[in-house]
Amino acid sequence: MNSSVSFLIVLLCAGQTSGLAESKPLELKWPELAPLIQGHRIQLTLAGAQLRGRPVVVREDALVMDVRSASGGKSFQKGSVTIPRESVTLIKLERSRGDGGKKLGTVIGVLSGLGGYVTARANASSGVSIPLFLGLAAGFTVGGYHAGRGIDRRETLIRIVP
């Protein structure tokens, strides 16, 4: 069990370090933006607000975005929002490399929970075994899934240049 728990901890740490190794922003001109961001989640930081959602269309003078969440002082409604081109200077593009990390993390989580159950079963009475197994398996599975999800996710900063 110790090796599987150790591996799960390594997965968790690897998922957390993706933000630490951020490189300098990718610099693009406005006409180059559309093919890169279409179909992906983006995050915009505007004066007084932060918007998350999906781009609908990149027009010559504006970005139309389907806002899923907004935070900050300036209020934005969820749904379709038109953002003037001059307001967009930095975009965080969120992409996924597939779901291999989620699958691997989930399997490792299940195996870790099973290993914890076998170890506890050898040292405890049978009345405690089933709830213990369910708790350990569920906890490790959820932890493994989220660690793998962090490994699968990639973020790219895009700076709009004139």
Order of alpha helices (4+ residues) and beta strands (2+ residues): alpha-beta-alpha-beta-beta-beta-beta-beta-alpha-alpha-beta
